Each structure stands twice: as structure tokens, then as C-alpha cells.
Amino acid sequence: MSFDGALPALLDASPRVASSLDPGFRPLSLTLLNYRRALTESGGGLPVRIGLERENGLISVFETRLLAAGREDAATSIWVERLVKFLLWARGGWKIHWQGPRTLGERLRSLYSLQGRRAFDVKVMSRIYQKPFEVSLVEPRDFPEKKEASSVLGGHWDGCRIGFDLGASDFKVAAVIDGNPVFSEEIPWHPGEQADPSYHYGRIQEGLKKAASRLPRVDAIGGSSAGVYIDNQVRIASLFRGVPEDVFEKKVRPMFLEMRGEWGVPFEVINDGEVPALAGTLTLGRTAMLGVAMGSSQAAGFVNRSGSIPGWLDELAFVPIDINPAAPPDEWSGDAGVGALYFSQQAVAKLAPAAGFSFPADVGLPDRLLEIQRQAEAGHPKARAIFETIGIYLGYAIPYYSLFYDFGDLLVLGRVLSAAGGDLIVAKAAEVLRTEFPDLAERIAVHLLDEKSRRVGQAVAAASLPQLAPQQGPKP
């Protein structure tokens, strides 16, 4: 966490819909409500602007207000750090432009340095954007102007297409003809353990060839994958955690460009979080869509009201949603209370001991999830409580997400949503919204697709990513 000791009283808000499996859960959405009340009581507070600069000079701007110095300074300091952490992983950026109290800006600069608590974030953002990370303290006259990009992805169904979705425990492939899936399969693999990227390349190619064998020809290939992808290049991904950095740069970064050259067809790969949002828009015919995939980790994506994808990072696995100082840390980032441990197979494993489940050390997360899903399907109350707790997490995360994303629909997909667990998660999230946030309950709908689409729907949606060249068209 970003602070030591007890949580300041202003930020310590207990949920009205609670779970006995995680009694210490303190949702940031309730922290936000408390802080806003204090701002109103203080007369409105001080204006603050935060700019996040990413590739090609693109800049996201977020405006808020903070309590004046001397009023709940400890709470403000913690709130600002959690806010910036969310913005950084939701929007992305190699540079933070801070226009606000200088003492808070200097603290952010210290935290977000190679010697600070957010060294992981600094290293990852530097790697993603290929620039040294920095925090710049600016005056109002020097604050940069907002500059966003947008692109319309997917929805191209003409011809014979292959789609794939790469996860940490399995990957899905699908064959699609003129928008109709004719084949789909989940293929187990163990990418995170492999130091040789030829394993990843070979396994992915095997899956693509299997899907290709079900088609008369291949006109295009689209894929999604855990991690960060810019211009079809891998910038960082947990799937390749075992690959040495020098090998990563030579073999992993250009991997999908090489595949595109081998197949000789339009070939597009994007972050696996963007595909749930795309799938929601394609399936439901709506924009302003936030998509969340709950698999080996958490992935997310966003389609705005104009139907475009703004090109943000959307790595909600690393954004905080729980401000409990005793929340368990994420093993990769070292930060506590972040999405990966609340909306994934990791969340199920985290809650299992409190629900009375224990597994030998050699039983992996997918098998633990499968067993608890079986127990929930059979009516085991503690197994069902695990998925209800994840639903509580989701219900309290949605209002916090709405601070950063303008959405009216939320689509949830992924292995964690399979079987009875998905219905339990969605029902409990709806209960939280009705109880704590009735206004949002009327404006935001949570959607769960049919069973098969929950698991392989991302691969099918990914098949629609590439657009055939006008002169190309489907091959005869």
C-alpha cells in the first residue's frame, strides 16, 4: 500500500453489503464518497489537474478537487496517490503532469521513482512507452492541452477468419465464416513458465493451424492477449514473464509481426481487455461499453459513446479498488488492493481458505477454480460465497470505474464467470448497486453472455478485428 499504519478515519468506510470471507474490504468507491462529502463541507476545496502523456504526444487530462492544506492532510495524501495510480494504469503514460499543491506533487515524484514504492510502475511504463518515466510539476499556464486518439476496431466479418485469445492457463482459437463461428477450442498451455519464446510461437501457430484446417481459406487473423500491445508489438505481458529481457526484445516484441508475415493476411493483435468491450458492442449493439474479463488475471477495455476505442492502457489488473492497508499484495507489482486479486482466478484462490477450501501446492489456479465451481454448482454455500464476494467487489468497483469511464453497460466475460459463479457474481453486484448507489443502478447495466461466449467469445470477437483491404476482399 502507499502508506503505513492505520487508515485515516475519513477514508475508512465499511460496505453495507459485506462478506464474511473478506471483512476488511474497504472499497475506494466509498472512500470517494466520504472525501467528496468533506470537500462539500469545506467549501469546495482546491482545483487540481493531472495530465498523463503517452505515445505520440497523446495526453489524457483528469480534473478534481482536494481539501486545502491542514484539513485531513494524511487522508488527502493517500487519496491522491491511489487516484494517480488508477489513472496511470487506466489511461497509461510515461509522464505525469501535476498541477496542484507542490508538496503533493513532490511526494508523487518521490513515490514514482526507481527508488520509490512505485518503482514497478515506473519500470513498466518506461518499458511500454520506451521513454524514461517522470513526474512534472507545472504551473497552470504550462499545463498541456488534452489530446486523445480514437479508433474503431472490429466488426469486420467478411470472409474466412481466425480469432484467438491468449490467457495464462489456456488460449482459445475460433474459425469464423462471414460472422458465423464454425469451430472453437480451448487449448491448455503454460506460457509463464517458459524461458524460450519458441514455445509460445510454436503453440500459438499450432492453434492457428488447427482453426485454419476448418476453413476453406484464411482471409484474416485477429487476436487478443494478456499484456500491453502497441502497433502489433508486445510491450509487456505476463505470458512472457519467464523470457530474459534481451531475448524478449529480439524474439517476443516482434512475434506477431513475424506471424503476419508468415500468414500473409491482415493480422491484428490487441490487449485482451479491449475485446470484451468490443464483444459487448457487437453483441448488444450499444456503445459506452466497459468490458471486463476475469481469467488468470483481470483485463478490461472501453468503447466510448461514439463507438471508438480511445487507445488507453486499461490495465485494470493493477488499479486499486480496495484501500484496506492489510489487503494482500499482488505478487508482480507488490501493490495491495489491486484488481488482479479481486477479479480473476487469483481472487478465487485468495478467498478459498476463508471458505474452508485447501489445495495441495501443486494444484494450479485453473484446477482450484474448477473444483470450487463444481462445489458451487452443487449448492455448497461456502463455494457460492466465494463468487458472491467477487460480486460484492464488482458492485463496489463499478462506481469507482464510473469516475474514469463514461459507460452505461458493463460486459463481464472469462473463465471465472463460467457455470453458477457468473450468475452469483452479477446478482450480488446488482444488489450492491441497488443498496449503496441507487442512481447508478438505474444508469448502468451489467451483462453476462451465454455460457460458451463467456469462455471463448473473446476469440470470436477478435476474429473481426482486421479489415480486409478494399482491393483484397475475401479470396475466391
C-alpha positions as CSV (number, residue, x, y, z in Angstrom):
1,M,0.0,0.0,0.0
2,S,1.1,3.6,-0.3
3,F,1.0,4.4,3.4
4,D,2.0,2.9,6.8
5,G,-0.2,2.5,9.9
6,A,-3.9,2.8,10.3
7,L,-6.3,4.1,7.6
8,P,-7.4,7.7,8.3
9,A,-11.0,7.8,9.6
10,L,-12.1,9.9,6.6
11,L,-11.1,7.1,4.2
12,D,-12.3,4.2,6.3
13,A,-15.8,3.4,5.1
14,S,-17.4,-0.1,5.7
15,P,-19.6,-1.6,3.0
16,R,-23.2,-2.1,3.8
17,V,-23.2,-5.3,1.6
18,A,-20.3,-7.2,3.3
19,S,-18.8,-10.6,3.0
20,S,-17.7,-12.8,5.9
21,L,-14.9,-14.1,3.7
22,D,-13.3,-10.6,3.5
23,P,-14.4,-8.5,6.4
24,G,-11.6,-6.0,5.9
25,F,-12.6,-5.0,2.4
26,R,-12.7,-1.2,2.2
27,P,-13.9,-0.1,-1.3
28,L,-12.4,3.0,-2.8
29,S,-15.8,4.0,-4.1
30,L,-17.0,4.6,-0.6
31,T,-13.7,6.4,0.2
32,L,-14.5,8.7,-2.7
33,L,-18.0,9.4,-1.3
34,N,-16.5,10.3,2.1
35,Y,-13.9,12.6,0.6
36,R,-16.4,14.4,-1.6
37,R,-18.6,15.0,1.4
38,A,-15.7,16.5,3.2
39,L,-15.0,18.7,0.2
40,T,-18.6,20.0,0.2
41,E,-18.4,20.7,3.9
42,S,-15.1,22.6,3.5
43,G,-16.5,24.9,0.8
44,G,-15.3,23.0,-2.3
45,G,-11.5,22.6,-1.9
46,L,-8.7,23.4,-4.3
47,P,-8.8,22.6,-8.1
48,V,-6.2,20.1,-9.3
49,R,-5.4,18.8,-12.8
50,I,-3.5,15.7,-13.7
51,G,-2.2,15.0,-17.2
52,L,-0.9,11.7,-18.4
53,E,1.2,11.7,-21.5
54,R,1.7,8.6,-23.6
55,E,2.7,7.7,-27.1
56,N,2.8,10.2,-30.0
57,G,2.1,13.2,-27.6
58,L,-1.3,12.0,-26.6
59,I,-2.5,13.4,-23.3
60,S,-5.3,12.5,-21.0
61,V,-6.5,15.1,-18.6
62,F,-8.3,14.5,-15.3
63,E,-9.6,17.3,-13.1
64,T,-10.6,17.0,-9.5
65,R,-10.6,19.0,-6.2
66,L,-8.7,18.4,-3.0
67,L,-9.1,19.6,0.6
68,A,-6.9,22.6,1.4
69,A,-3.7,22.1,3.3
70,G,-4.2,21.5,7.0
71,R,-7.5,19.7,6.5
72,E,-7.1,15.9,6.6
73,D,-3.6,16.1,5.1
74,A,-2.9,12.4,5.7
75,A,-6.2,11.3,4.0
76,T,-5.6,13.7,1.1
77,S,-2.0,12.3,0.5
78,I,-3.3,8.7,0.4
79,W,-6.3,9.6,-1.8
80,V,-4.1,11.4,-4.3
81,E,-1.6,8.5,-4.6
82,R,-4.4,6.0,-5.1
83,L,-6.1,8.3,-7.6
84,V,-2.9,8.7,-9.6
85,K,-2.2,5.0,-9.5
86,F,-5.7,4.3,-11.0
87,L,-5.2,7.0,-13.7
88,L,-1.8,5.7,-14.7
89,W,-2.9,2.1,-15.3
90,A,-6.3,3.1,-16.7
91,R,-5.0,5.7,-19.2
92,G,-1.3,4.9,-19.4
93,G,1.6,7.2,-19.7
94,W,5.3,7.8,-19.4
95,K,4.9,11.3,-17.9
96,I,2.6,12.7,-15.2
97,H,1.9,16.4,-15.4
98,W,0.8,17.6,-11.9
99,Q,-0.9,21.0,-11.4
100,G,-1.8,21.2,-7.7
101,P,-0.2,21.6,-4.3
102,R,3.6,21.4,-4.7
103,T,4.1,19.2,-1.6
104,L,1.8,16.6,-3.0
105,G,3.5,16.8,-6.4
106,E,6.9,16.3,-4.8
107,R,5.6,13.3,-2.9
108,L,4.3,11.8,-6.1
109,R,7.7,12.4,-7.7
110,S,9.4,10.6,-4.8
111,L,6.9,7.6,-4.9
112,Y,7.1,7.3,-8.7
113,S,10.8,6.9,-9.0
114,L,13.2,4.0,-9.2
115,Q,13.9,4.3,-5.5
116,G,10.2,4.8,-4.5
117,R,7.4,2.5,-3.7
118,R,6.1,2.7,-7.2
119,A,9.3,1.6,-8.8
120,F,7.5,-1.3,-10.5
121,D,5.1,1.2,-12.2
122,V,8.0,3.4,-13.3
123,K,9.9,0.5,-14.9
124,V,6.8,-0.9,-16.6
125,M,5.6,2.4,-18.0
126,S,9.2,3.2,-19.2
127,R,9.3,-0.1,-21.0
128,I,5.8,0.3,-22.5
129,Y,6.4,3.8,-23.9
130,Q,10.1,3.5,-24.5
131,K,10.9,6.7,-22.5
132,P,12.2,7.4,-19.0
133,F,9.3,7.9,-16.6
134,E,8.9,11.3,-15.0
135,V,6.6,13.4,-12.8
136,S,6.5,17.1,-13.9
137,L,5.2,19.8,-11.6
138,V,3.7,22.5,-13.7
139,E,2.0,25.9,-13.4
140,P,-1.5,26.5,-14.8
141,R,-0.1,28.4,-17.8
142,D,2.2,25.5,-18.7
143,F,-0.3,22.7,-18.3
144,P,-0.6,20.7,-21.6
145,E,-3.8,20.5,-23.6
146,K,-5.8,17.4,-23.8
147,K,-5.1,15.3,-26.9
148,E,-6.8,12.0,-27.3
149,A,-6.9,9.5,-30.1
150,S,-9.8,7.2,-31.1
151,S,-10.1,4.3,-33.5
152,V,-12.9,2.0,-34.5
153,L,-11.8,-1.6,-34.1
154,G,-13.6,-4.8,-35.1
155,G,-16.9,-5.6,-36.6
156,H,-15.4,-6.9,-39.8
157,W,-17.0,-10.2,-40.5
158,D,-16.5,-10.7,-44.3
159,G,-14.6,-13.8,-45.4
160,C,-12.9,-16.7,-43.6
161,R,-11.3,-15.6,-40.4
162,I,-9.3,-16.9,-37.4
163,G,-9.6,-15.4,-33.9
164,F,-7.5,-16.2,-30.9
165,D,-7.4,-15.1,-27.2
166,L,-4.3,-15.8,-25.2
167,G,-4.6,-16.4,-21.5
168,A,-2.2,-17.6,-18.8
169,S,-3.6,-21.1,-18.4
170,D,-5.2,-21.7,-21.8
171,F,-5.8,-20.0,-25.1
172,K,-8.8,-20.0,-27.3
173,V,-9.0,-20.2,-31.1
174,A,-12.0,-19.8,-33.3
175,A,-12.8,-20.2,-37.0
176,V,-15.4,-17.9,-38.4
177,I,-17.0,-17.7,-41.8
178,D,-18.9,-14.5,-42.7
179,G,-19.6,-13.9,-39.0
180,N,-20.6,-17.4,-38.1
181,P,-18.4,-19.4,-35.8
182,V,-17.7,-22.9,-37.3
183,F,-15.1,-24.0,-34.8
184,S,-13.7,-23.1,-31.4
185,E,-11.5,-24.7,-28.9
186,E,-9.7,-24.0,-25.6
187,I,-6.0,-25.2,-25.7
188,P,-4.1,-25.6,-22.4
189,W,-0.6,-24.2,-22.1
190,H,1.9,-23.0,-19.6
191,P,3.4,-19.8,-21.1
192,G,4.6,-18.0,-17.9
193,E,7.0,-20.9,-17.1
194,Q,8.8,-20.8,-20.4
195,A,12.1,-19.1,-21.0
196,D,12.3,-19.9,-24.7
197,P,9.8,-17.9,-26.8
198,S,9.8,-20.6,-29.5
199,Y,7.4,-22.4,-27.1
200,H,5.0,-19.6,-27.3
201,Y,5.4,-19.1,-31.1
202,G,5.0,-22.8,-31.8
203,R,2.0,-23.3,-29.6
204,I,0.1,-20.3,-31.0
205,Q,0.9,-21.4,-34.5
206,E,-0.4,-24.9,-33.8
207,G,-3.7,-23.4,-32.6
208,L,-4.0,-21.1,-35.7
209,K,-3.3,-24.0,-38.0
210,K,-5.9,-26.1,-36.2
211,A,-8.5,-23.4,-36.8
212,A,-7.3,-22.9,-40.4
213,S,-8.0,-26.6,-41.0
214,R,-11.7,-25.9,-40.5
215,L,-11.8,-23.2,-43.1
216,P,-11.6,-23.3,-46.9
217,R,-9.1,-20.5,-46.8
218,V,-7.8,-17.8,-44.4
219,D,-8.5,-14.2,-45.2
220,A,-7.6,-12.5,-41.9
221,I,-6.5,-13.3,-38.3
222,G,-7.3,-11.3,-35.2
223,G,-6.2,-11.9,-31.7
224,S,-6.2,-10.6,-28.1
225,S,-3.7,-11.3,-25.5
226,A,-3.0,-10.5,-21.9
227,G,-0.5,-7.7,-21.7
228,V,0.1,-4.4,-23.5
229,Y,0.3,-4.3,-27.3
230,I,1.0,-1.2,-29.4
231,D,1.2,-1.4,-33.2
232,N,1.0,-5.2,-33.0
233,Q,4.2,-5.3,-30.9
234,V,4.4,-6.9,-27.4
235,R,5.4,-4.2,-24.9
236,I,4.9,-6.2,-21.8
237,A,2.9,-9.3,-20.9
238,S,2.8,-11.8,-18.1
239,L,2.7,-14.6,-20.6
240,F,6.3,-13.9,-21.3
241,R,7.5,-13.4,-17.7
242,G,9.9,-16.3,-18.0
243,V,11.7,-14.9,-21.0
244,P,15.0,-13.0,-20.3
245,E,14.7,-9.3,-21.2
246,D,17.3,-9.4,-24.0
247,V,15.6,-12.3,-25.6
248,F,12.2,-10.6,-25.2
249,E,13.4,-7.6,-27.2
250,K,14.7,-9.7,-30.1
251,K,12.1,-12.5,-30.2
252,V,8.9,-11.6,-28.3
253,R,8.4,-7.9,-29.2
254,P,8.1,-8.6,-33.0
255,M,6.5,-12.0,-32.6
256,F,3.1,-11.1,-34.1
257,L,4.6,-9.1,-36.9
258,E,6.6,-12.2,-37.9
259,M,3.4,-14.3,-37.8
260,R,1.7,-11.8,-40.0
261,G,4.5,-12.1,-42.5
262,E,4.2,-15.9,-42.4
263,W,0.4,-16.0,-42.9
264,G,0.4,-13.2,-45.5
265,V,-3.0,-11.8,-44.5
266,P,-4.2,-8.9,-42.4
267,F,-3.2,-9.7,-38.8
268,E,-4.2,-7.6,-35.8
269,V,-3.4,-8.2,-32.1
270,I,-4.8,-6.0,-29.2
271,N,-4.9,-6.1,-25.5
272,D,-7.3,-8.8,-24.3
273,G,-9.3,-6.2,-22.3
274,E,-10.4,-4.3,-25.4
275,V,-12.0,-7.4,-26.8
276,P,-14.7,-7.8,-24.1
277,A,-15.7,-4.2,-24.7
278,L,-15.8,-4.9,-28.5
279,A,-17.7,-8.1,-27.9
280,G,-20.3,-6.2,-25.8
281,T,-20.7,-3.6,-28.5
282,L,-21.1,-6.2,-31.3
283,T,-23.4,-8.4,-29.3
284,L,-25.6,-5.8,-27.6
285,G,-25.4,-3.1,-30.3
286,R,-24.5,-0.4,-27.8
287,T,-21.6,1.9,-27.2
288,A,-20.4,3.4,-23.9
289,M,-19.3,-0.1,-23.1
290,L,-16.8,-1.2,-20.4
291,G,-15.7,-4.8,-20.8
292,V,-14.1,-6.8,-18.1
293,A,-12.5,-10.2,-18.5
294,M,-12.0,-12.4,-15.4
295,G,-9.5,-15.1,-16.2
296,S,-6.0,-15.8,-15.0
297,S,-5.8,-12.1,-14.3
298,Q,-8.2,-9.1,-14.9
299,A,-8.4,-7.4,-18.3
300,A,-10.5,-4.5,-19.4
301,G,-11.4,-2.3,-22.4
302,F,-13.6,0.6,-23.2
303,V,-15.7,1.7,-26.2
304,N,-16.8,5.3,-25.9
305,R,-20.2,6.8,-26.8
306,S,-19.1,7.5,-30.3
307,G,-18.2,3.8,-30.8
308,S,-14.5,4.3,-30.7
309,I,-11.7,2.9,-28.6
310,P,-9.7,5.8,-27.1
311,G,-6.4,3.8,-27.0
312,W,-6.0,4.0,-23.2
313,L,-4.0,1.3,-21.4
314,D,-7.0,-0.1,-19.5
315,E,-4.8,-2.4,-17.4
316,L,-7.3,-2.6,-14.5
317,A,-5.5,-5.6,-13.0
318,F,-3.1,-3.1,-11.5
319,V,-5.5,-0.4,-10.4
320,P,-6.6,-0.2,-6.8
321,I,-10.2,-0.8,-5.7
322,D,-9.6,-1.7,-2.0
323,I,-7.9,0.7,0.4
324,N,-7.6,-1.7,3.3
325,P,-3.9,-1.4,4.4
326,A,-3.9,-5.1,5.2
327,A,-5.1,-6.2,1.8
328,P,-2.8,-8.8,0.2
329,P,-0.2,-7.6,-2.3
330,D,-0.2,-8.5,-5.9
331,E,2.8,-10.8,-6.5
332,W,4.0,-9.0,-9.6
333,S,3.6,-5.3,-8.7
334,G,3.9,-5.6,-4.9
335,D,0.9,-3.2,-4.5
336,A,-2.1,-4.1,-2.4
337,G,-5.8,-3.9,-3.1
338,V,-5.4,-4.1,-6.9
339,G,-7.8,-5.7,-9.4
340,A,-5.9,-8.8,-10.2
341,L,-6.6,-10.2,-6.7
342,Y,-10.3,-9.3,-6.9
343,F,-11.5,-10.2,-10.4
344,S,-9.6,-13.4,-11.5
345,Q,-8.7,-16.9,-10.7
346,Q,-6.3,-15.3,-8.1
347,A,-9.4,-13.9,-6.4
348,V,-10.9,-17.3,-6.1
349,A,-7.7,-18.7,-4.6
350,K,-7.4,-15.8,-2.2
351,L,-10.9,-16.4,-0.8
352,A,-10.7,-20.2,-0.8
353,P,-9.0,-20.6,2.6
354,A,-11.6,-18.4,4.3
355,A,-14.3,-20.5,2.8
356,G,-12.7,-23.7,4.1
357,F,-11.1,-25.0,0.9
358,S,-7.5,-26.1,0.9
359,F,-5.5,-27.5,-2.0
360,P,-2.0,-29.1,-2.4
361,A,0.6,-26.7,-3.5
362,D,1.0,-28.4,-6.9
363,V,-2.7,-27.8,-7.8
364,G,-2.8,-24.8,-10.2
365,L,-5.3,-21.9,-10.1
366,P,-7.4,-23.3,-13.0
367,D,-8.0,-26.6,-11.3
368,R,-8.8,-24.8,-8.0
369,L,-11.3,-22.7,-9.8
370,L,-12.8,-25.7,-11.5
371,E,-13.3,-27.6,-8.2
372,I,-14.9,-24.6,-6.5
373,Q,-17.1,-24.0,-9.5
374,R,-18.2,-27.7,-9.2
375,Q,-19.0,-27.2,-5.5
376,A,-20.9,-24.0,-6.2
377,E,-22.9,-25.8,-8.9
378,A,-23.8,-28.5,-6.3
379,G,-25.0,-25.8,-3.9
380,H,-22.1,-25.7,-1.5
381,P,-22.8,-22.5,0.5
382,K,-19.1,-21.6,1.1
383,A,-18.2,-22.1,-2.6
384,R,-21.2,-19.9,-3.6
385,A,-20.0,-17.3,-1.0
386,I,-16.7,-17.0,-2.9
387,F,-18.4,-15.9,-6.1
388,E,-20.8,-13.7,-4.2
389,T,-17.8,-12.0,-2.6
390,I,-16.4,-11.3,-6.1
391,G,-19.8,-9.9,-6.9
392,I,-19.5,-7.6,-3.9
393,Y,-16.1,-6.5,-5.1
394,L,-17.5,-5.8,-8.6
395,G,-20.5,-3.9,-7.3
396,Y,-18.3,-1.5,-5.3
397,A,-15.8,-1.2,-8.2
398,I,-18.4,-0.1,-10.7
399,P,-19.0,3.3,-9.1
400,Y,-15.3,3.9,-8.9
401,Y,-14.8,2.8,-12.5
402,S,-17.5,5.3,-13.5
403,L,-15.3,8.1,-12.2
404,F,-12.8,7.4,-15.0
405,Y,-15.0,5.8,-17.7
406,D,-18.3,7.2,-19.1
407,F,-20.2,3.9,-19.6
408,G,-23.7,2.7,-19.4
409,D,-23.1,-1.0,-19.9
410,L,-20.6,-3.4,-18.4
411,L,-20.0,-6.8,-20.0
412,V,-18.2,-9.4,-17.9
413,L,-16.5,-12.4,-19.6
414,G,-13.9,-15.1,-18.7
415,R,-13.4,-18.4,-17.0
416,V,-14.3,-17.1,-13.5
417,L,-17.8,-16.3,-14.9
418,S,-18.5,-19.9,-16.0
419,A,-21.2,-22.1,-14.5
420,A,-23.1,-20.9,-11.5
421,G,-20.4,-18.4,-10.5
422,G,-21.2,-16.0,-13.2
423,D,-24.9,-15.6,-12.1
424,L,-23.9,-15.2,-8.5
425,I,-21.3,-12.5,-9.3
426,V,-23.7,-10.5,-11.4
427,A,-26.6,-10.8,-9.0
428,K,-24.5,-9.7,-6.0
429,A,-23.0,-6.8,-7.9
430,A,-26.6,-5.6,-8.8
431,E,-27.5,-5.9,-5.1
432,V,-24.6,-3.7,-4.1
433,L,-25.6,-1.0,-6.7
434,R,-29.2,-1.0,-5.6
435,T,-28.2,-0.8,-1.9
436,E,-25.4,1.7,-2.0
437,F,-25.6,3.5,-5.3
438,P,-29.3,3.5,-6.5
439,D,-28.7,6.3,-9.0
440,L,-26.0,4.2,-10.8
441,A,-28.2,1.1,-10.6
442,E,-30.6,2.9,-12.9
443,R,-28.0,4.0,-15.3
444,I,-25.5,1.1,-15.6
445,A,-26.5,-2.4,-16.6
446,V,-24.2,-5.5,-16.0
447,H,-24.4,-8.1,-18.8
448,L,-23.4,-11.8,-18.8
449,L,-23.4,-13.7,-22.1
450,D,-24.3,-17.3,-22.7
451,E,-22.0,-20.0,-21.2
452,K,-19.9,-20.7,-24.3
453,S,-19.5,-17.0,-25.1
454,R,-18.2,-16.4,-21.5
455,R,-15.3,-18.7,-22.3
456,V,-14.5,-18.4,-26.0
457,G,-16.5,-15.3,-27.0
458,Q,-13.3,-13.2,-27.0
459,A,-11.7,-15.3,-29.6
460,V,-14.7,-15.0,-31.9
461,A,-14.9,-11.2,-31.4
462,A,-11.1,-10.9,-32.0
463,A,-11.6,-12.6,-35.4
464,S,-13.5,-9.4,-36.5
465,L,-10.5,-7.1,-35.8
466,P,-8.7,-6.9,-39.2
467,Q,-10.2,-5.1,-42.1
468,L,-9.7,-6.6,-45.5
469,A,-8.1,-4.2,-48.0
470,P,-10.7,-2.9,-50.5
471,Q,-8.9,-4.4,-53.4
472,Q,-8.4,-7.7,-51.5
473,G,-11.9,-8.7,-50.4
474,P,-12.4,-12.3,-49.5
475,K,-10.3,-14.7,-51.5
476,P,-12.1,-16.8,-54.1
